[in-house]
Amino acid sequence: QDVETALEETDRLSRIVESLLELSQVGAQQVELERVEVAQAARHRCEMWEPAFAELAWDAPPSAPALASRGIVDVVLDALLDNAAKFAAGAPVEVTVATEPAHVVLRVRDHGAGLDAEDVAKMGSRFFRGRAHQNVAGTGLGLAIVRARLADVGGALSVAEAEGGGLC
């Protein structure tokens, strides 16, 4: 049993170190921007994540091109959907892609319990964990990595309480 506990702790520390290494690389090198088909990439990630949810709905136009880095949609959706699966387990989740004149908006909205307003304002800070979620597995770095990666391509992350409960 001691060995199993030690292995679990080793795995946890390894995830933290990997996340820190990824975060340390943000901004360290020039990001190559290219045309990214956000709608197509979002549909693919949602199809991959669908088995993890009781209800995952997505809506995207046929095309939503953006100038970004390769793989950015995967990084963003993997972190946001992972959070939704952990912190809003069993609740419906919606992913939408919308085009606006100057940018593409990728939105993940869960219908979970949400967070305290003070906690919502801190989302995306390194190592932040909501007061009610201190014992949920994770490093507290996922949204910080997303925020930094989006900033590298001229994008932004925002987190807000959703009307009717949950987060968006």
One Martini backbone bead per residue (centre of mass of N, CA, C, O) as a GRO file, in nm:
protein
  168
    1GLN     BB    1   0.056   0.064  -0.019
    2ASP     BB    2   0.300   0.257  -0.013
    3VAL     BB    3   0.369   0.228  -0.312
    4GLU     BB    4   0.103   0.335  -0.427
    5THR     BB    5   0.122   0.614  -0.296
    6ALA     BB    6   0.394   0.692  -0.425
    7LEU     BB    7   0.299   0.668  -0.722
    8GLU     BB    8   0.076   0.879  -0.711
    9GLU     BB    9   0.264   1.114  -0.630
   10THR     BB   10   0.450   1.094  -0.873
   11ASP     BB   11   0.234   1.152  -1.085
   12ARG     BB   12   0.153   1.428  -0.980
   13LEU     BB   13   0.435   1.563  -1.001
   14SER     BB   14   0.471   1.510  -1.302
   15ARG     BB   15   0.234   1.688  -1.397
   16ILE     BB   16   0.346   1.950  -1.283
   17VAL     BB   17   0.614   1.956  -1.436
   18GLU     BB   18   0.492   1.948  -1.721
   19SER     BB   19   0.330   2.212  -1.690
   20LEU     BB   20   0.569   2.397  -1.625
   21LEU     BB   21   0.722   2.347  -1.886
   22GLU     BB   22   0.504   2.451  -2.073
   23LEU     BB   23   0.483   2.735  -1.946
   24SER     BB   24   0.790   2.813  -1.993
   25GLN     BB   25   0.758   2.814  -2.321
   26VAL     BB   26   0.597   3.052  -2.316
   27GLY     BB   27   0.746   3.302  -2.515
   28ALA     BB   28   1.035   3.166  -2.600
   29GLN     BB   29   0.905   3.162  -2.889
   30GLN     BB   30   0.817   3.192  -3.200
   31VAL     BB   31   0.505   3.207  -3.336
   32GLU     BB   32   0.342   3.032  -3.584
   33LEU     BB   33   0.126   3.155  -3.812
   34GLU     BB   34  -0.194   3.025  -3.925
   35ARG     BB   35  -0.441   2.871  -4.080
   36VAL     BB   36  -0.732   2.801  -3.883
   37GLU     BB   37  -0.989   2.559  -3.842
   38VAL     BB   38  -1.194   2.587  -3.585
   39ALA     BB   39  -1.450   2.425  -3.645
   40GLN     BB   40  -1.315   2.156  -3.717
   41ALA     BB   41  -1.146   2.120  -3.457
   42ALA     BB   42  -1.387   2.130  -3.259
   43ARG     BB   43  -1.543   1.889  -3.363
   44HIS     BB   44  -1.321   1.683  -3.314
   45ARG     BB   45  -1.288   1.721  -3.007
   46CYS     BB   46  -1.584   1.660  -2.934
   47GLU     BB   47  -1.583   1.370  -3.038
   48MET     BB   48  -1.360   1.277  -2.838
   49TRP     BB   49  -1.522   1.380  -2.565
   50GLU     BB   50  -1.816   1.269  -2.556
   51PRO     BB   51  -1.784   1.009  -2.361
   52ALA     BB   52  -1.736   1.205  -2.094
   53PHE     BB   53  -2.047   1.275  -2.142
   54ALA     BB   54  -2.384   1.299  -2.106
   55GLU     BB   55  -2.378   1.609  -2.239
   56LEU     BB   56  -2.266   1.707  -2.571
   57ALA     BB   57  -2.272   2.014  -2.737
   58TRP     BB   58  -2.244   2.145  -3.082
   59ASP     BB   59  -2.164   2.464  -3.255
   60ALA     BB   60  -2.088   2.525  -3.607
   61PRO     BB   61  -1.976   2.643  -3.864
   62PRO     BB   62  -1.839   2.541  -4.154
   63SER     BB   63  -1.658   2.812  -4.109
   64ALA     BB   64  -1.355   2.928  -3.896
   65PRO     BB   65  -1.115   3.126  -3.952
   66ALA     BB   66  -0.773   3.160  -3.821
   67LEU     BB   67  -0.500   3.323  -3.680
   68ALA     BB   68  -0.271   3.072  -3.570
   69SER     BB   69  -0.180   2.791  -3.405
   70ARG     BB   70  -0.100   2.486  -3.410
   71GLY     BB   71  -0.323   2.327  -3.179
   72ILE     BB   72  -0.489   2.539  -3.009
   73VAL     BB   73  -0.768   2.408  -2.997
   74ASP     BB   74  -0.681   2.159  -2.841
   75VAL     BB   75  -0.572   2.296  -2.590
   76VAL     BB   76  -0.828   2.446  -2.511
   77LEU     BB   77  -1.041   2.214  -2.511
   78ASP     BB   78  -0.900   2.018  -2.325
   79ALA     BB   79  -0.907   2.203  -2.075
   80LEU     BB   80  -1.212   2.280  -2.068
   81LEU     BB   81  -1.330   1.987  -2.077
   82ASP     BB   82  -1.184   1.881  -1.833
   83ASN     BB   83  -1.312   2.077  -1.634
   84ALA     BB   84  -1.606   2.001  -1.689
   85ALA     BB   85  -1.577   1.699  -1.611
   86LYS     BB   86  -1.482   1.764  -1.312
   87PHE     BB   87  -1.675   2.031  -1.215
   88ALA     BB   88  -1.949   1.924  -1.410
   89ALA     BB   89  -2.050   1.654  -1.350
   90GLY     BB   90  -2.335   1.557  -1.549
   91ALA     BB   91  -2.347   1.811  -1.702
   92PRO     BB   92  -2.416   2.008  -1.939
   93VAL     BB   93  -2.242   2.079  -2.256
   94GLU     BB   94  -2.126   2.364  -2.452
   95VAL     BB   95  -2.014   2.418  -2.791
   96THR     BB   96  -1.897   2.719  -2.956
   97VAL     BB   97  -1.880   2.876  -3.282
   98ALA     BB   98  -1.784   3.215  -3.374
   99THR     BB   99  -1.811   3.483  -3.592
  100GLU     BB  100  -1.630   3.781  -3.613
  101PRO     BB  101  -1.489   4.041  -3.759
  102ALA     BB  102  -1.194   3.996  -3.580
  103HIS     BB  103  -1.299   3.700  -3.477
  104VAL     BB  104  -1.295   3.400  -3.291
  105VAL     BB  105  -1.537   3.216  -3.097
  106LEU     BB  106  -1.473   3.000  -2.818
  107ARG     BB  107  -1.725   2.814  -2.640
  108VAL     BB  108  -1.766   2.704  -2.295
  109ARG     BB  109  -2.061   2.555  -2.142
  110ASP     BB  110  -2.179   2.497  -1.825
  111HIS     BB  111  -2.431   2.333  -1.584
  112GLY     BB  112  -2.318   2.372  -1.319
  113ALA     BB  113  -2.250   2.517  -1.005
  114GLY     BB  114  -2.001   2.670  -1.010
  115LEU     BB  115  -1.882   2.979  -0.864
  116ASP     BB  116  -1.748   3.197  -0.690
  117ALA     BB  117  -1.687   3.517  -0.778
  118GLU     BB  118  -1.393   3.523  -0.671
  119ASP     BB  119  -1.303   3.269  -0.830
  120VAL     BB  120  -1.361   3.358  -1.119
  121ALA     BB  121  -1.145   3.594  -1.119
  122LYS     BB  122  -0.898   3.361  -1.082
  123MET     BB  123  -0.915   3.229  -1.334
  124GLY     BB  124  -0.593   3.135  -1.473
  125SER     BB  125  -0.427   3.107  -1.242
  126ARG     BB  126  -0.170   2.990  -1.095
  127PHE     BB  127  -0.279   2.720  -0.898
  128PHE     BB  128  -0.574   2.750  -0.913
  129ARG     BB  129  -0.838   2.678  -0.670
  130GLY     BB  130  -1.129   2.627  -0.578
  131ARG     BB  131  -1.265   2.597  -0.275
  132ALA     BB  132  -1.456   2.341  -0.368
  133HIS     BB  133  -1.175   2.203  -0.538
  134GLN     BB  134  -0.915   2.095  -0.376
  135ASN     BB  135  -0.971   1.759  -0.428
  136VAL     BB  136  -0.922   1.780  -0.725
  137ALA     BB  137  -0.776   1.672  -0.982
  138GLY     BB  138  -0.473   1.853  -1.042
  139THR     BB  139  -0.267   2.159  -1.095
  140GLY     BB  140  -0.375   2.459  -1.177
  141LEU     BB  141  -0.263   2.513  -1.505
  142GLY     BB  142  -0.448   2.495  -1.756
  143LEU     BB  143  -0.553   2.798  -1.784
  144ALA     BB  144  -0.275   2.930  -1.786
  145ILE     BB  145  -0.188   2.800  -2.049
  146VAL     BB  146  -0.414   2.903  -2.225
  147ARG     BB  147  -0.371   3.203  -2.181
  148ALA     BB  148  -0.077   3.208  -2.291
  149ARG     BB  149  -0.128   3.082  -2.572
  150LEU     BB  150  -0.332   3.297  -2.666
  151ALA     BB  151  -0.145   3.543  -2.637
  152ASP     BB  152   0.062   3.443  -2.858
  153VAL     BB  153  -0.197   3.482  -3.086
  154GLY     BB  154  -0.396   3.727  -2.982
  155GLY     BB  155  -0.561   3.616  -2.755
  156ALA     BB  156  -0.831   3.514  -2.519
  157LEU     BB  157  -0.938   3.465  -2.180
  158SER     BB  158  -1.265   3.398  -2.046
  159VAL     BB  159  -1.449   3.406  -1.731
  160ALA     BB  160  -1.795   3.317  -1.648
  161GLU     BB  161  -2.091   3.342  -1.542
  162ALA     BB  162  -2.379   3.176  -1.609
  163GLU     BB  163  -2.681   3.185  -1.705
  164GLY     BB  164  -2.827   2.963  -1.471
  165GLY     BB  165  -2.544   2.855  -1.439
  166GLY     BB  166  -2.227   2.815  -1.431
  167LEU     BB  167  -1.988   2.822  -1.699
  168CYS     BB  168  -1.800   3.036  -1.966
   0.00000   0.00000   0.00000
